[in-house]
Every structure is written in C-alpha cells, then in structure tokens.
Amino acid sequence: MKDILKLSFIKIVPNTNVENRWYSPLINIMAILLYPIIVLFGIVVMLFVVPLSIWQKLTTSKAQKLENKKAEALQIEKENQWSVFFENQTFTIHQKIAGSLPWGSGDYIHLHSTPTIPYFDGKIWGEWFLVDFGGIFLQRWNHERNIDCDLVYISFDTLEVNLLKQNIPTKHWNTQKSDENEIEFTFSTNNSDITYAVQRPS
C-alpha cells in the first residue's frame, strides 16, 4: 500500500487528577457498604418480576405471540440487509450489522464497496468515519469484544488503502482540523487522551 498521508505523535494527557486519588478509595468503600442493600433490592425486584413474567406468558394470546415472532423475524431480516454507509458521485460503501457490544454500547459492522475494495472482505468495522483530505477515514476493529482498532484511510481518487495507526485501545475518537493540511486525532481511553496528527504530504 502506498503511503498517502503522514502520521505523527503529538501528546498523551492523563485523565487522572489529584481529586481522583481519594475519590477512588471512597467509591470503593461506599460500594462495599451498599453491596448488601443492592443485593437485597435485587432479590425483592426478582420476587416481583418472576411471577409477572410467568403471568404474561400465561395470558399472552397465540395471536400476540405470532405478532411478536413476525416482529423478531423482520428485525433479523433488517439486520441482514445491506444499507448505504457512505456514498459520493464515484464511490459507495455499504454496511451490514455484524454484531453488538454488551449493554447496548454500540454495534460493529461489515463493509463492502462499489467499486470493490478487497480490503473490506472478512473484517469488522466501527460506525465512526470522517471524510476529508480527498478520502475517508475509517475505524477497523481487530476484535469483537476487546476493543483494538486501526485507523484506516482510503483515497477517493485511487481507492488505495492506507493503514495509518494500528492497535488503538479505544473506539472513542475525536478529531480537530488544525489547518488545511493537518487533522488531529484524539483517542480517549479510561486513563488518557492520546493525540496524533495526520498531515498531507508536502
């Protein structure tokens, strides 16, 4: 792959501060003290939820069950369909849901393009993207659960793929355009904000 853009490290800023030094132990102590109350509350909720669930199953009509199954089937069919992720006059990227993270914290997707770019095959991607510098920046995922991402750039003119940065330990990315020839990418983790600059070749 031909190098199209240049990536350079700028800074890393820790997210911790002085207050966190005593906040964290305090939160741990509070969690220990509140744990029995939380467990008791969970038991009480279960005593109400379980009978209610059984009652709903007994009272749900066959017609309603059929409607629920149809709705589930339609949702599955929708998830298996390709839709437009990005398009311009000469290039289109399609997406299809590949899976979801726990606790509703996001989806990951499959991509394919017209014209075809073989690099998309067999890979999963985040829903983040940025269009700039005559191309599109994408977030490739290397794992379905352990967040490990690559910053990928594809030129609209040549459709060449440029792998700019590998093994980024977060999917939370922010960008800021410094000037016409430079974009700052900040990758935010639990511990720090890591910033790189992507520059056009001079």
FENLINJO-V921951 format. One record per residue. RES is the residue in one small letter. SS is DSSP state (H for helix, E for strand, - for the rest). OMEGA is omega in whole degrees, -180 to 180 (* if undefined). NEAR is the number of other ideal C-beta (glycine too) atoms within 10 Angstrom. Layout:
# FENLINJO-V921951
res = (RES:RES)
ss = (SS:SS)
omega = (OMEGA:OMEGA)
near = (NEAR:NEAR)
This chain:
# FENLINJO-V921951
res = (m:k:d:i:l:k:l:s:f:i:k:i:v:p:n:t:n:v:e:n:r:w:y:s:p:l:i:n:i:m:a:i:l:l:y:p:i:i:v:l:f:g:i:v:v:m:l:f:v:v:p:l:s:i:w:q:k:l:t:t:s:k:a:q:k:l:e:n:k:k:a:e:a:l:q:i:e:k:e:n:q:w:s:v:f:f:e:n:q:t:f:t:i:h:q:k:i:a:g:s:l:p:w:g:s:g:d:y:i:h:l:h:s:t:p:t:i:p:y:f:d:g:k:i:w:g:e:w:f:l:v:d:f:g:g:i:f:l:q:r:w:n:h:e:r:n:i:d:c:d:l:v:y:i:s:f:d:t:l:e:v:n:l:l:k:q:n:i:p:t:k:h:w:n:t:q:k:s:d:e:n:e:i:e:f:t:f:s:t:n:n:s:d:i:t:y:a:v:q:r:p:s)
ss = (-:-:-:-:E:E:E:E:E:E:E:E:E:E:-:-:-:-:-:H:H:H:H:H:H:H:H:H:H:H:H:H:H:H:H:H:H:H:H:H:H:H:H:H:H:H:H:H:H:H:H:H:H:H:H:H:H:H:H:-:-:H:H:H:H:H:H:H:H:H:H:H:H:H:H:H:H:H:H:-:-:-:E:E:E:E:E:-:-:-:-:E:E:E:E:E:E:E:E:E:-:H:H:H:-:-:E:E:E:E:E:E:E:E:-:-:-:H:H:H:-:-:-:E:E:E:E:E:E:E:E:E:-:-:E:E:E:E:E:E:E:-:-:-:-:-:-:-:E:E:E:E:E:E:E:-:-:-:-:-:E:E:E:E:E:E:E:E:-:-:-:-:E:E:E:E:E:E:E:-:-:E:E:E:E:E:E:E:-:-:-:E:E:E:E:E:E:E:E:E:-:-)
omega = (-178:177:-178:-177:180:179:178:179:178:-174:170:-176:178:178:-179:175:-176:-177:-178:-178:177:176:-175:176:179:179:179:179:179:-180:179:-179:-176:-175:179:180:-180:179:179:178:179:179:179:179:180:179:177:-173:-176:177:180:179:178:180:179:179:-178:-175:179:-178:177:179:179:178:179:178:179:179:178:180:178:180:178:179:178:179:179:-179:-179:-180:176:176:-177:176:177:173:168:-173:-174:-170:179:173:178:-180:172:-178:178:-180:-178:175:178:175:177:-175:175:177:168:-166:167:178:164:-170:171:-3:-174:172:-176:-178:-179:-171:173:-179:175:-171:170:-179:179:169:178:177:179:179:177:179:-178:174:-177:-179:178:177:178:-179:-177:-177:178:-173:-180:-168:174:174:-175:177:177:180:177:-176:-173:-174:175:-178:179:178:-171:-177:-179:171:175:-170:179:175:-179:-176:173:-180:175:-179:-179:175:-175:-174:-178:175:175:176:177:-180:-172:175:177:-174:-173:171:-176:-174:174:175:173:-176:170:176:-178:*)
near = (9:8:11:20:19:13:16:9:10:13:12:12:11:9:11:11:8:7:8:12:9:9:11:10:10:9:11:10:9:10:10:9:9:11:10:9:9:10:10:10:11:11:9:10:10:10:10:9:11:10:10:10:10:10:10:10:9:7:8:12:8:7:8:11:11:10:12:11:10:10:10:10:10:10:10:9:9:10:13:9:10:12:10:9:20:15:12:10:6:10:18:14:20:18:18:14:16:16:13:13:13:7:6:7:9:14:14:21:17:18:22:16:19:11:8:10:16:9:18:19:10:7:15:15:22:18:14:16:16:18:11:14:20:12:21:20:22:25:18:21:20:14:10:12:10:8:19:15:24:17:23:21:23:21:17:14:10:12:15:15:19:19:14:18:17:12:8:22:13:16:19:16:17:12:13:11:12:12:8:9:14:16:20:15:21:17:20:16:14:9:11:15:16:19:17:18:17:25:15:15:8:5)
